[in-house]
Amino acid sequence: MSAVPDQSPPATGPSGISGSGASYAAAGVDIEAGDRAVELMKEWVKKTQRPEVLGGLGGFAGLFDASALKRYERPLLASATDGVGTKVDIARQLGVYDTIGHDLVAMVMDDIVVCGAEPLFMTDYICVGKVHPERVAAIVKGIAEGCVLAGCALVGGETAEHPGLLGEDDFDVAGAGTGVVEADRLLGADRIRTGDTVIAMASSGLHSNGYSLVRHVLLNQAGLSLDAHIEELGRTLGEELLEPTKIYSLDCLALTRTTEVHAFSHITGGGLAANLARVVPDGLHATVDRSTWTPAPVFDLVGRTGDVERLELEKTLNMGVGMIAIVPEGSTHVALATLADRGVDAWVAGEITERGEHTTGATLVGDYAG
């Protein structure tokens, strides 16, 4: 479980007795620091445990009791893997490490819930140039908190120290997750029908996509400082850029329990139209009306500062929508009420129609409100 740096036996002489030549420590790998990081992260990992999880921290593999799946008639396992991209560089520059884990869980588990699957467990991989135990523990703290929000357990992982490949302060994170869904409750394109309602759920900001563009425009081209207070954002640029990705997993599952849902779409890289089109079947089309919402100021800041065309912004950023639910028209009221009860800002953004003259599965129309 995010245990220790990538290790090999200590350097030895011909007789097998440790010599005075090269050593792992001299090469830059600090095993003791890795051990301390494990101790610091234990309390956070414990908070994510589900009753199906067996064993403790430090084993070679995480164990999950699959007998819990016996309650399913035909359980389908869903899996996904992802990272958070160049957003990690913002965390590195600011020295803030306890939020990036939320992003990781969101990127993985919100992909899994799209098919209606309940998140079960997750593993992480943290790669660093040098193990700073408190930093690694802070990253794992964020992952653990994200797992709690997604309803899954953090059952294993690895911390790899790569001196010479990464700078001492450089790091990256990745994760993989598993969920389960009953076969006859699997959501997707085959359920969608003409007349279905497209419900948008607000994003918490940029989430974890498009940061190569955002960093290029705001930091490189405009030369803005991460510590600069941006009036239209109401906080510093760094605080805005590190806003954690919203985790929708339990909200989506609540929808499936309270009303009929045909499909979800997680709005990540590629933007709203492209991701929505992934779940719209041949012959049908999703029309989304921009006038139903106002994107947060950060999207306008990026577009205006970099003179980025709207189409390019929409192909790169979520523009204020992090998750889409497609429901039968008759389920619209209950779906919106359920999300409102859970504190999720959601609205009717469009509808499903016959494909007609449209050549793609989804189109944005109109102009943004405000």
C-alpha positions as CSV (number, residue, x, y, z in Angstrom):
1,M,0.0,0.0,0.0
2,S,2.0,3.0,-1.3
3,A,4.5,1.1,0.7
4,V,8.2,1.6,0.0
5,P,10.4,2.8,-2.7
6,D,11.2,0.4,-5.6
7,Q,13.8,-1.8,-4.0
8,S,16.5,-4.3,-4.7
9,P,19.0,-6.1,-2.4
10,P,21.9,-4.0,-1.0
11,A,25.1,-3.9,-3.0
12,T,27.4,-6.8,-2.0
13,G,31.0,-7.9,-2.8
14,P,31.9,-11.2,-4.4
15,S,31.5,-13.1,-1.1
16,G,28.0,-11.8,-0.6
17,I,29.2,-9.6,2.3
18,S,28.2,-5.9,2.0
19,G,31.1,-3.9,0.6
20,S,32.0,-0.3,0.6
21,G,31.2,0.3,-3.1
22,A,28.0,1.5,-4.6
23,S,24.9,1.3,-2.6
24,Y,21.1,1.9,-3.1
25,A,21.3,4.8,-0.7
26,A,24.2,6.3,-2.5
27,A,22.2,6.0,-5.7
28,G,19.5,8.2,-4.2
29,V,17.0,5.7,-2.8
30,D,16.1,6.1,0.8
31,I,14.4,2.9,2.1
32,E,14.0,4.3,5.6
33,A,12.1,7.4,4.3
34,G,9.8,5.0,2.5
35,D,9.1,3.1,5.7
36,R,8.4,6.4,7.5
37,A,5.9,7.4,4.8
38,V,4.1,4.1,5.3
39,E,3.7,4.8,9.0
40,L,2.4,8.3,8.4
41,M,-0.2,7.2,5.9
42,K,-1.7,4.3,7.9
43,E,-4.3,6.3,9.7
44,W,-5.7,7.7,6.4
45,V,-5.8,4.4,4.6
46,K,-7.7,2.9,7.6
47,K,-10.5,5.4,7.1
48,T,-11.3,3.9,3.6
49,Q,-11.8,0.3,4.7
50,R,-14.9,-1.6,3.7
51,P,-16.0,-4.8,5.5
52,E,-14.8,-6.8,2.5
53,V,-11.2,-5.7,2.8
54,L,-8.9,-8.3,4.4
55,G,-5.4,-7.8,5.8
56,G,-3.5,-4.6,6.7
57,L,-1.1,-2.2,5.2
58,G,2.2,-3.4,3.9
59,G,1.3,-6.7,2.2
60,F,2.3,-7.5,-1.4
61,A,-1.3,-7.4,-2.6
62,G,-4.5,-5.9,-1.4
63,L,-7.2,-8.5,-0.5
64,F,-11.0,-8.0,-1.1
65,D,-13.5,-10.7,-0.1
66,A,-15.2,-11.6,-3.4
67,S,-17.9,-13.6,-1.6
68,A,-19.6,-10.2,-1.1
69,L,-20.5,-10.5,-4.8
70,K,-22.7,-13.5,-4.2
71,R,-25.7,-11.3,-3.6
72,Y,-25.5,-10.4,-7.4
73,E,-27.2,-12.7,-9.9
74,R,-24.6,-11.9,-12.6
75,P,-22.0,-9.5,-11.3
76,L,-20.0,-7.6,-13.9
77,L,-16.7,-6.1,-12.7
78,A,-15.8,-2.7,-14.1
79,S,-12.3,-1.4,-14.0
80,A,-10.6,1.9,-14.9
81,T,-7.2,3.5,-14.6
82,D,-6.1,7.1,-14.9
83,G,-3.9,9.9,-13.5
84,V,-4.3,13.6,-13.1
85,G,-2.0,14.9,-15.8
86,T,0.0,18.1,-15.5
87,K,-2.1,19.4,-12.6
88,V,0.5,17.7,-10.4
89,D,3.0,20.5,-11.4
90,I,0.7,23.1,-9.9
91,A,0.7,21.1,-6.6
92,R,4.5,20.8,-6.8
93,Q,5.0,24.5,-7.3
94,L,2.7,25.5,-4.5
95,G,3.9,22.7,-2.1
96,V,0.3,21.6,-1.6
97,Y,0.0,17.8,-1.7
98,D,-3.2,16.9,0.2
99,T,-5.8,17.6,-2.6
100,I,-4.3,16.0,-5.7
101,G,-5.5,12.6,-4.4
102,H,-9.1,13.7,-4.7
103,D,-8.5,14.4,-8.3
104,L,-7.0,10.9,-8.8
105,V,-10.0,9.1,-7.2
106,A,-12.5,11.3,-9.2
107,M,-10.8,10.5,-12.5
108,V,-10.9,6.8,-11.9
109,M,-14.1,6.2,-9.9
110,D,-16.3,8.6,-11.9
111,D,-15.4,6.6,-15.0
112,I,-16.4,3.4,-13.3
113,V,-19.8,4.7,-12.1
114,V,-20.8,5.7,-15.6
115,C,-21.9,2.2,-16.4
116,G,-23.8,2.0,-13.1
117,A,-21.1,0.2,-11.2
118,E,-20.6,0.6,-7.5
119,P,-16.9,1.5,-6.7
120,L,-15.3,-1.3,-4.6
121,F,-11.6,-0.7,-4.2
122,M,-8.7,1.2,-5.6
123,T,-4.9,1.0,-5.8
124,D,-2.5,3.9,-6.2
125,Y,1.0,4.4,-7.7
126,I,3.1,7.4,-6.6
127,C,6.3,8.1,-8.4
128,V,8.7,10.6,-6.8
129,G,12.3,11.9,-7.4
130,K,12.9,11.7,-3.7
131,V,10.8,10.3,-0.9
132,H,9.8,13.1,1.5
133,P,7.6,11.1,3.9
134,E,5.3,13.9,4.9
135,R,4.6,14.7,1.2
136,V,3.9,11.2,0.3
137,A,1.6,10.8,3.3
138,A,-0.2,14.0,2.3
139,I,-0.8,12.7,-1.2
140,V,-2.2,9.4,0.3
141,K,-4.3,11.4,2.7
142,G,-6.0,13.0,-0.3
143,I,-6.5,9.7,-2.0
144,A,-8.0,8.2,1.1
145,E,-10.3,11.1,1.6
146,G,-11.4,10.8,-2.1
147,C,-12.0,7.1,-1.6
148,V,-14.3,7.9,1.3
149,L,-16.2,10.3,-0.9
150,A,-16.5,7.6,-3.6
151,G,-17.5,4.9,-1.2
152,C,-14.5,2.6,-2.1
153,A,-11.6,1.1,-0.2
154,L,-7.9,1.9,-0.8
155,V,-6.4,-1.6,-0.7
156,G,-3.0,-1.3,-2.1
157,G,-0.4,0.7,-3.9
158,E,3.2,1.6,-4.4
159,T,5.6,4.4,-3.9
160,A,8.5,4.4,-6.3
161,E,11.6,6.6,-5.8
162,H,13.3,7.4,-9.1
163,P,16.4,9.5,-8.5
164,G,18.1,10.7,-11.6
165,L,14.9,10.3,-13.6
166,L,12.9,12.8,-11.6
167,G,14.0,15.9,-9.7
168,E,13.9,15.8,-5.9
169,D,10.5,17.6,-5.8
170,D,9.0,16.0,-8.9
171,F,6.2,13.5,-8.6
172,D,3.3,11.9,-10.5
173,V,0.3,9.8,-9.4
174,A,-1.8,7.2,-11.0
175,G,-4.5,4.8,-9.9
176,A,-6.6,1.9,-10.9
177,G,-10.1,1.0,-9.5
178,T,-12.6,-1.8,-9.6
179,G,-16.4,-1.7,-9.3
180,V,-19.3,-4.0,-9.7
181,V,-22.7,-3.8,-11.4
182,E,-25.6,-6.3,-11.9
183,A,-25.6,-7.3,-15.5
184,D,-29.3,-6.4,-16.1
185,R,-28.7,-3.0,-14.5
186,L,-25.7,-2.1,-16.8
187,L,-26.2,1.5,-18.1
188,G,-25.2,2.7,-21.5
189,A,-26.1,3.6,-25.1
190,D,-28.5,0.7,-25.6
191,R,-30.9,2.1,-23.0
192,I,-31.2,5.6,-24.5
193,R,-34.4,6.6,-26.2
194,T,-35.8,9.5,-28.2
195,G,-37.2,12.1,-25.7
196,D,-34.8,11.3,-22.9
197,T,-33.6,14.3,-20.8
198,V,-30.0,15.3,-20.6
199,I,-29.3,16.5,-17.0
200,A,-26.0,18.3,-16.4
201,M,-24.2,18.3,-13.0
202,A,-21.9,21.2,-12.3
203,S,-18.2,20.8,-12.1
204,S,-16.1,22.2,-9.3
205,G,-13.9,24.0,-11.7
206,L,-11.3,22.8,-14.3
207,H,-11.2,19.3,-12.7
208,S,-8.1,17.5,-14.0
209,N,-8.1,18.0,-17.8
210,G,-6.6,20.6,-20.1
211,Y,-3.9,21.8,-17.7
212,S,-1.3,21.8,-20.5
213,L,-3.4,24.5,-22.2
214,V,-4.2,26.3,-18.9
215,R,-0.6,26.4,-17.7
216,H,0.6,27.5,-21.2
217,V,-1.9,30.4,-21.3
218,L,-2.0,31.6,-17.8
219,L,1.6,30.9,-16.5
220,N,3.7,30.9,-19.7
221,Q,2.0,33.4,-22.0
222,A,0.5,35.7,-19.5
223,G,3.1,35.3,-16.8
224,L,0.6,35.2,-14.0
225,S,1.8,34.1,-10.6
226,L,0.1,31.3,-8.8
227,D,0.1,33.5,-5.7
228,A,-1.6,36.3,-7.4
229,H,-5.1,37.2,-6.2
230,I,-7.4,37.2,-9.2
231,E,-10.4,39.4,-8.6
232,E,-12.8,37.6,-10.8
233,L,-12.0,34.3,-9.2
234,G,-12.2,35.7,-5.7
235,R,-9.0,33.9,-4.6
236,T,-5.5,33.2,-5.8
237,L,-4.8,31.6,-9.1
238,G,-3.1,28.7,-7.4
239,E,-6.1,28.0,-5.2
240,E,-8.4,28.0,-8.2
241,L,-6.1,25.7,-10.2
242,L,-5.9,23.2,-7.3
243,E,-9.6,23.1,-6.7
244,P,-10.2,19.3,-6.4
245,T,-12.2,17.5,-9.0
246,K,-15.7,16.7,-7.9
247,I,-16.4,13.1,-7.1
248,Y,-19.9,12.1,-8.4
249,S,-19.9,8.4,-7.7
250,L,-22.3,8.2,-4.8
251,D,-24.5,10.9,-6.3
252,C,-24.8,8.9,-9.5
253,L,-25.6,5.7,-7.6
254,A,-28.2,7.5,-5.6
255,L,-29.9,8.4,-8.9
256,T,-30.0,4.8,-10.0
257,R,-31.7,3.8,-6.7
258,T,-34.3,6.6,-6.7
259,T,-35.3,6.7,-10.4
260,E,-34.7,5.2,-13.8
261,V,-31.4,6.2,-15.4
262,H,-30.3,5.3,-18.9
263,A,-26.7,6.5,-19.0
264,F,-24.1,8.7,-17.5
265,S,-21.2,10.5,-19.2
266,H,-18.1,11.7,-17.3
267,I,-16.9,14.9,-18.9
268,T,-13.1,14.7,-19.0
269,G,-10.6,15.2,-21.8
270,G,-12.3,16.0,-25.1
271,G,-14.9,18.1,-23.5
272,L,-18.7,17.8,-23.1
273,A,-19.8,17.1,-26.7
274,A,-17.2,14.4,-27.4
275,N,-17.7,12.6,-24.1
276,L,-21.5,12.7,-24.3
277,A,-21.3,11.3,-27.8
278,R,-19.6,8.2,-26.5
279,V,-22.8,7.1,-24.9
280,V,-25.3,8.2,-27.5
281,P,-26.3,5.3,-29.9
282,D,-26.3,5.4,-33.6
283,G,-29.4,7.0,-35.0
284,L,-29.9,9.3,-32.0
285,H,-28.5,12.7,-31.1
286,A,-28.0,14.7,-27.9
287,T,-28.6,18.5,-28.1
288,V,-27.2,20.5,-25.2
289,D,-28.2,24.1,-24.8
290,R,-25.4,26.4,-23.6
291,S,-27.9,29.0,-22.4
292,T,-28.9,26.7,-19.5
293,W,-25.8,27.5,-17.5
294,T,-23.0,30.0,-16.9
295,P,-19.5,28.6,-16.9
296,A,-17.4,29.5,-13.9
297,P,-15.1,32.6,-14.3
298,V,-11.9,30.5,-14.7
299,F,-13.1,29.3,-18.1
300,D,-13.5,32.8,-19.4
301,L,-10.2,33.7,-17.8
302,V,-8.4,31.1,-19.9
303,G,-10.3,31.9,-23.1
304,R,-9.8,35.6,-22.8
305,T,-6.2,35.6,-21.7
306,G,-5.1,33.2,-24.4
307,D,-7.5,34.4,-27.1
308,V,-8.6,30.7,-27.2
309,E,-11.6,30.2,-29.5
310,R,-14.7,28.8,-27.9
311,L,-14.6,25.6,-29.9
312,E,-11.1,24.9,-28.7
313,L,-12.0,25.6,-25.1
314,E,-15.0,23.2,-25.4
315,K,-12.8,20.5,-26.9
316,T,-10.3,20.8,-24.0
317,L,-12.2,21.9,-20.8
318,N,-15.4,20.8,-19.2
319,M,-16.8,24.4,-19.3
320,G,-18.7,23.9,-16.0
321,V,-20.3,20.4,-16.5
322,G,-18.5,17.5,-14.9
323,M,-21.1,14.7,-15.3
324,I,-24.2,14.1,-17.4
325,A,-27.1,11.9,-16.6
326,I,-29.5,10.8,-19.3
327,V,-32.9,9.8,-17.9
328,P,-36.4,9.2,-19.3
329,E,-38.5,12.4,-19.5
330,G,-40.7,11.0,-16.7
331,S,-37.8,10.7,-14.4
332,T,-36.5,14.2,-14.7
333,H,-38.2,15.7,-11.7
334,V,-37.2,12.9,-9.3
335,A,-33.6,13.0,-10.7
336,L,-33.3,16.7,-10.1
337,A,-34.8,16.5,-6.6
338,T,-32.5,13.7,-5.7
339,L,-29.4,15.6,-6.8
340,A,-30.6,18.8,-5.0
341,D,-31.1,16.8,-1.8
342,R,-27.5,15.7,-2.1
343,G,-26.3,19.2,-2.7
344,V,-25.4,18.7,-6.3
345,D,-26.1,21.7,-8.6
346,A,-27.9,20.1,-11.6
347,W,-30.2,21.3,-14.4
348,V,-31.9,20.1,-17.6
349,A,-29.4,20.9,-20.3
350,G,-30.9,19.2,-23.3
351,E,-32.6,16.2,-24.9
352,I,-32.2,13.2,-27.0
353,T,-33.7,13.3,-30.5
354,E,-33.4,11.4,-33.8
355,R,-30.0,11.8,-35.5
356,G,-31.5,13.5,-38.6
357,E,-28.9,15.6,-40.4
358,H,-26.5,15.5,-37.5
359,T,-23.3,13.7,-38.2
360,T,-22.1,13.4,-34.6
361,G,-23.8,12.1,-31.5
362,A,-23.9,15.3,-29.5
363,T,-24.0,19.1,-30.3
364,L,-23.8,22.2,-28.2
365,V,-26.2,25.0,-29.3
366,G,-26.8,28.6,-28.3
367,D,-24.7,30.9,-26.2
368,Y,-23.8,30.6,-22.5
369,A,-25.9,32.4,-20.1
370,G,-24.5,35.5,-18.4
